[in-house]
């Protein structure tokens, strides 16, 4: 029996200079490590259509990143940084709040020297640790205020302040439904030319929505993976996407997930009774580790992930732990660019052990 994998099994050495601080000059000019066959091949992302087959179905996440980061001050003058995790009814939001002293219920925070938000108290999102997030009430519709006064919520490993270029490039060409606080980064490499080539190749396309939460960067703190609890995220799989999946499968096509968020949504939407994908909106806290039985996805387009992260565990579950670790060693040696603004990889699902 193979030994149980632990957190340290998903670690690897990554030189700081390989952490991409800016995207490639053109979206599809990023590199692509083609690991869909027996031997990895170094390619460019615009070659992806050649690696898929007519009848395959590409499934993308059409969430839109909101300007979720706000800077402000308490009435006392103390600095505050907030990251809006979720917009609620009644002009309320759930947010991560950083301040020298915890804001008290009933106090106000002035954001961007433009509007006051009332602190309603602690109130974690479903699946969050109790009290992790703050519930705030905005004076107007939150999405509108964030669009006017918020900042692009770049990941913590990107050192520069957000710019107009980030507002465009930290958003996919599929972005339609606002709600994410992190981009589904594998989809950042697609542009009109790649989409046209995929269509000409006979590759279908369908979409779903999963609003990526800040918990995607949450570290795994326990060496025992069974003790980790995933953050929860809202997703919706439309009936049209379920129909496209069923038709592709019936015709012998493969289901190609663009990004780990798409994969998590699809596998979360499976009815365990019959393995069918069910349409609808719900939340998922699925934690995919080696040993997970995949029911939907055959190929995965993904970026390179942080050491010891839940996403490293997911791709290892999908393509095999030993293979993924070897691919990461190759990527480091070949100077691929890592993380959100980095390069991509195409993986095939490993045969069940």
C-alpha positions as CSV (number, residue, x, y, z in Angstrom):
1,X,0.0,0.0,0.0
2,X,1.4,3.4,-0.9
3,X,2.2,5.7,2.0
4,X,0.0,8.5,3.0
5,X,1.2,11.8,1.5
6,X,1.8,14.7,3.8
7,X,2.2,18.5,3.4
8,X,6.0,18.3,3.0
9,X,5.5,16.0,0.0
10,X,4.2,19.0,-2.0
11,X,7.2,21.3,-1.4
12,X,9.7,22.3,-4.0
13,X,12.5,24.9,-4.3
14,X,11.6,27.9,-6.4
15,X,14.0,30.8,-7.1
16,X,12.3,34.1,-6.4
17,X,13.2,35.4,-9.9
18,X,10.8,32.8,-11.4
19,X,7.8,34.3,-9.7
20,X,6.2,36.4,-12.5
21,X,5.5,40.0,-11.5
22,X,4.0,40.9,-14.9
23,X,2.2,39.0,-17.6
24,X,3.7,38.0,-20.9
25,X,3.6,40.8,-23.5
26,X,0.8,39.0,-25.3
27,X,-1.6,36.6,-23.6
28,X,-0.9,33.6,-25.8
29,X,2.8,34.3,-25.9
30,X,3.2,32.7,-22.5
31,X,5.0,29.3,-22.5
32,X,3.1,26.0,-22.3
33,X,4.6,22.9,-20.8
34,X,2.8,20.1,-22.7
35,X,2.6,17.2,-20.3
36,X,-0.4,15.5,-22.0
37,X,1.8,12.8,-23.4
38,X,4.5,10.5,-22.0
39,X,7.3,13.1,-22.3
40,X,6.9,16.8,-21.5
41,X,7.4,19.2,-24.5
42,X,8.2,22.9,-24.2
43,X,5.7,24.9,-26.3
44,X,4.1,28.3,-26.5
45,X,0.5,28.7,-25.4
46,X,-0.8,29.6,-28.8
47,X,-0.1,26.0,-29.8
48,X,-2.8,24.7,-27.5
49,X,-5.4,24.2,-30.3
50,X,-3.0,21.7,-32.0
51,X,-2.9,19.6,-28.9
52,X,-6.7,19.1,-28.7
53,X,-8.9,17.1,-30.9
54,X,-12.1,17.9,-32.8
55,X,-15.0,17.1,-30.6
56,X,-13.2,18.0,-27.4
57,X,-15.0,20.4,-25.1
58,X,-13.2,23.3,-23.4
59,X,-14.9,24.5,-20.2
60,X,-13.9,27.9,-18.8
61,X,-14.7,29.9,-15.7
62,X,-16.4,33.2,-16.7
63,X,-16.2,34.9,-13.3
64,X,-15.1,38.5,-13.3
65,X,-12.5,39.9,-10.8
66,X,-13.9,42.8,-8.8
67,X,-11.8,45.7,-7.5
68,X,-12.0,44.1,-4.1
69,X,-9.1,45.8,-2.2
70,X,-9.9,49.0,-0.4
71,X,-7.6,51.3,1.7
72,X,-9.0,53.5,4.4
73,X,-8.8,54.7,7.9
74,X,-10.7,54.4,11.2
75,X,-12.2,57.5,12.9
76,X,-9.1,57.4,15.1
77,X,-6.9,57.8,12.1
78,X,-5.5,54.3,12.1
79,X,-4.9,52.8,8.7
80,X,-7.2,50.0,7.4
81,X,-6.9,47.6,4.5
82,X,-9.9,45.6,3.5
83,X,-10.4,42.8,1.0
84,X,-14.0,42.2,0.1
85,X,-14.7,38.5,0.0
86,X,-18.4,38.4,-0.8
87,X,-21.1,40.9,-1.6
88,X,-24.4,40.3,0.4
89,X,-27.9,41.7,0.1
90,X,-28.7,45.0,1.7
91,X,-25.4,46.8,0.7
92,X,-23.5,44.5,3.0
93,X,-20.2,42.7,2.4
94,X,-18.0,40.2,4.1
95,X,-14.4,41.4,4.1
96,X,-11.0,40.5,5.5
97,X,-9.9,43.6,7.4
98,X,-6.3,44.5,8.5
99,X,-5.8,47.2,11.1
100,X,-3.5,47.8,14.0
101,X,-6.5,47.3,16.3
102,X,-9.6,45.3,15.6
103,X,-12.5,47.6,14.4
104,X,-15.4,47.4,16.8
105,X,-19.1,46.9,15.9
106,X,-20.8,50.2,15.4
107,X,-17.7,52.0,14.3
108,X,-17.1,53.4,10.8
109,X,-14.2,53.1,8.3
110,X,-13.7,55.8,5.7
111,X,-12.5,54.2,2.5
112,X,-10.6,56.0,-0.3
113,X,-11.5,59.3,1.4
114,X,-14.8,58.8,-0.4
115,X,-17.4,56.9,1.6
116,X,-18.0,55.5,5.1
117,X,-18.7,51.8,5.8
118,X,-20.3,50.8,9.1
119,X,-18.7,47.8,10.9
120,X,-21.5,45.5,11.8
121,X,-19.3,42.9,13.6
122,X,-17.8,39.6,12.9
123,X,-19.6,37.2,10.6
124,X,-17.7,34.6,8.7
125,X,-18.8,33.2,5.3
126,X,-20.1,29.7,5.3
127,X,-17.2,27.3,5.8
128,X,-14.9,30.0,7.1
129,X,-13.4,29.9,10.6
130,X,-15.9,31.6,13.0
131,X,-15.1,35.3,13.2
132,X,-12.6,35.4,10.4
133,X,-14.4,38.0,8.3
134,X,-16.0,41.3,9.1
135,X,-19.5,42.2,8.0
136,X,-19.6,45.8,6.7
137,X,-22.5,47.9,5.4
138,X,-21.7,50.2,2.5
139,X,-23.8,53.4,1.8
140,X,-24.5,52.3,-1.8
141,X,-24.4,49.3,-4.1
142,X,-21.1,47.6,-3.2
143,X,-20.1,46.6,-6.8
144,X,-20.5,50.2,-7.9
145,X,-18.4,51.5,-5.0
146,X,-15.7,49.0,-5.5
147,X,-15.5,49.7,-9.2
148,X,-15.0,53.4,-8.5
149,X,-12.8,53.3,-5.4
150,X,-11.3,49.8,-5.2
151,X,-8.0,48.3,-6.3
152,X,-7.3,45.2,-8.3
153,X,-6.7,42.4,-5.7
154,X,-3.3,41.3,-7.0
155,X,-1.9,38.2,-5.1
156,X,0.4,38.7,-2.1
157,X,3.5,37.5,-4.1
158,X,3.2,40.3,-6.7
159,X,5.2,43.1,-5.3
160,X,4.0,46.2,-7.3
161,X,0.9,48.2,-6.7
162,X,-2.0,47.6,-9.2
163,X,-2.0,49.7,-12.3
164,X,-4.3,50.2,-15.4
165,X,-2.4,47.4,-17.1
166,X,-3.3,45.0,-14.2
167,X,-7.0,46.1,-14.5
168,X,-6.9,44.6,-18.0
169,X,-4.5,41.7,-17.8
170,X,-5.7,40.3,-14.4
171,X,-9.0,39.7,-16.1
172,X,-9.8,36.9,-18.6
173,X,-11.4,37.4,-22.0
174,X,-14.3,35.3,-20.7
175,X,-15.0,37.5,-17.7
176,X,-18.7,38.2,-17.4
177,X,-20.1,37.7,-13.9
178,X,-18.5,39.9,-11.2
179,X,-17.7,38.3,-7.9
180,X,-14.1,36.9,-7.8
181,X,-11.3,38.3,-5.7
182,X,-8.7,36.3,-7.6
183,X,-8.5,35.6,-11.3
184,X,-8.9,32.0,-12.7
185,X,-5.4,32.5,-14.0
186,X,-5.1,29.6,-16.4
187,X,-7.6,31.4,-18.6
188,X,-5.5,34.6,-18.7
189,X,-3.5,33.1,-21.6
190,X,-6.5,32.9,-24.0
191,X,-7.0,35.6,-26.7
192,X,-9.1,36.0,-29.8
193,X,-6.6,34.3,-32.0
194,X,-6.4,31.2,-29.8
195,X,-10.2,31.1,-29.5
196,X,-10.6,31.3,-33.3
197,X,-8.0,28.5,-33.8
198,X,-9.9,26.3,-31.3
199,X,-13.2,26.9,-33.1
200,X,-11.6,26.1,-36.5
201,X,-10.2,22.9,-35.0
202,X,-13.6,21.8,-34.0
203,X,-13.1,22.2,-30.2
204,X,-16.3,23.2,-28.4
205,X,-16.5,25.7,-25.6
206,X,-18.8,26.0,-22.6
207,X,-18.7,28.1,-19.4
208,X,-19.5,28.0,-15.7
209,X,-19.0,30.5,-12.9
210,X,-17.0,30.0,-9.8
211,X,-16.3,33.1,-7.8
212,X,-12.7,32.6,-6.6
213,X,-12.2,33.6,-3.0
214,X,-9.2,34.9,-1.1
215,X,-9.0,31.5,0.6
216,X,-7.3,30.3,-2.6
217,X,-4.1,31.7,-1.1
218,X,-4.8,30.2,2.4
219,X,-1.9,28.1,3.5
220,X,-2.1,24.5,4.6
221,X,-0.8,24.6,8.2
222,X,-1.1,21.0,9.2
223,X,1.3,18.3,8.1
224,X,-1.7,15.9,8.2
225,X,-3.8,16.9,5.2
226,X,-6.9,15.4,6.7
227,X,-6.9,18.2,9.2
228,X,-7.1,21.0,6.6
229,X,-10.5,22.6,5.9
230,X,-11.1,24.3,2.6
231,X,-12.7,27.7,2.2
232,X,-16.1,27.6,0.5
233,X,-16.8,29.2,-2.9
234,X,-20.0,29.8,-4.8
235,X,-20.4,28.3,-8.2
236,X,-23.0,27.7,-10.9
237,X,-23.1,25.2,-13.7
238,X,-25.6,26.2,-16.4
239,X,-27.9,23.6,-18.0
240,X,-26.4,24.5,-21.4
241,X,-22.9,23.4,-20.1
242,X,-24.3,20.2,-18.8
243,X,-25.8,19.5,-22.2
244,X,-22.5,20.3,-23.9
245,X,-20.6,17.9,-21.6
246,X,-23.1,15.1,-22.3
247,X,-22.9,15.6,-26.0
248,X,-19.1,15.7,-26.1
249,X,-18.9,12.5,-24.0
250,X,-21.4,10.7,-26.2
251,X,-19.4,11.6,-29.2
252,X,-16.1,10.5,-27.7
253,X,-14.8,13.9,-27.0
254,X,-12.7,14.8,-23.9
255,X,-13.6,17.4,-21.3
256,X,-10.8,20.0,-20.9
257,X,-11.0,22.2,-17.8
258,X,-9.4,25.5,-18.0
259,X,-8.0,26.0,-14.5
260,X,-8.4,24.4,-11.2
261,X,-11.5,26.5,-10.4
262,X,-13.3,25.0,-13.4
263,X,-12.2,21.5,-12.4
264,X,-13.4,22.0,-8.8
265,X,-16.8,23.3,-10.0
266,X,-17.3,20.4,-12.4
267,X,-16.3,17.7,-10.0
268,X,-18.4,19.4,-7.2
269,X,-21.4,19.3,-9.5
270,X,-21.3,15.5,-10.0
271,X,-24.2,13.5,-8.6
272,X,-22.4,10.6,-6.7
273,X,-25.3,8.3,-7.5
274,X,-24.7,8.2,-11.2
275,X,-21.7,10.3,-12.0
276,X,-23.8,12.8,-14.0
277,X,-23.1,16.6,-13.8
278,X,-26.0,18.4,-12.4
279,X,-26.9,22.0,-13.3
280,X,-27.5,24.6,-10.7
281,X,-25.9,27.0,-8.2
282,X,-24.4,26.0,-4.9
283,X,-21.2,26.2,-2.8
284,X,-18.3,23.9,-2.7
285,X,-15.6,23.2,-0.2
286,X,-14.2,20.3,-2.0
287,X,-10.6,19.4,-1.1
288,X,-9.0,17.4,-3.9
289,X,-5.9,15.3,-2.8
290,X,-4.2,12.2,-4.3
291,X,-6.7,9.4,-4.2
292,X,-9.6,11.5,-5.4
293,X,-11.8,9.9,-8.1
294,X,-12.3,12.2,-11.0
295,X,-15.6,11.8,-12.8
296,X,-15.7,14.6,-15.4
297,X,-12.4,16.2,-16.4
298,X,-10.0,14.5,-18.8
299,X,-7.5,17.3,-19.5
300,X,-6.5,20.3,-17.4
301,X,-4.9,23.6,-18.5
302,X,-3.3,25.1,-15.4
303,X,-0.7,27.6,-14.2
304,X,2.2,26.6,-11.9
305,X,1.2,26.7,-8.3
306,X,2.7,27.6,-4.9
307,X,4.7,25.0,-3.0
308,X,2.7,23.2,-0.2
309,X,-0.6,24.6,-1.5
310,X,-4.0,22.9,-2.0
311,X,-3.6,23.5,-5.7
312,X,-0.4,21.5,-5.8
313,X,-2.3,18.7,-4.2
314,X,-5.1,19.0,-6.7
315,X,-2.8,18.8,-9.8
316,X,-1.0,15.9,-8.1
317,X,-4.3,14.1,-7.6
318,X,-5.1,14.7,-11.3
319,X,-1.9,13.8,-13.0
320,X,0.0,11.8,-10.4
321,X,2.1,13.0,-7.5
322,X,5.5,11.7,-8.8
323,X,4.8,13.0,-12.3
324,X,3.8,16.5,-11.2
325,X,6.8,16.9,-8.9
326,X,9.1,15.8,-11.9
327,X,7.3,18.3,-14.1
328,X,7.9,21.1,-11.6
329,X,11.6,20.2,-11.5
330,X,11.7,20.5,-15.3
331,X,9.8,23.8,-15.2
332,X,12.3,25.3,-12.7
333,X,15.3,24.0,-14.7
334,X,13.8,25.4,-17.9
335,X,13.1,28.8,-16.3
336,X,9.3,28.7,-16.7
337,X,7.5,31.7,-15.0
338,X,5.4,30.8,-12.0
339,X,2.1,31.6,-10.4
340,X,-0.7,34.0,-11.5
341,X,1.1,35.9,-14.2
342,X,3.3,33.0,-15.1
343,X,3.2,30.2,-17.7
344,X,0.9,27.3,-18.2
345,X,0.8,23.5,-18.3
346,X,-1.4,21.0,-20.1
347,X,-2.0,17.8,-18.0
348,X,-3.8,14.5,-18.7
349,X,-5.6,12.7,-16.1
350,X,-3.6,9.8,-14.6
351,X,-5.1,6.4,-14.8
352,X,-6.6,5.3,-11.4
353,X,-4.2,3.3,-9.3
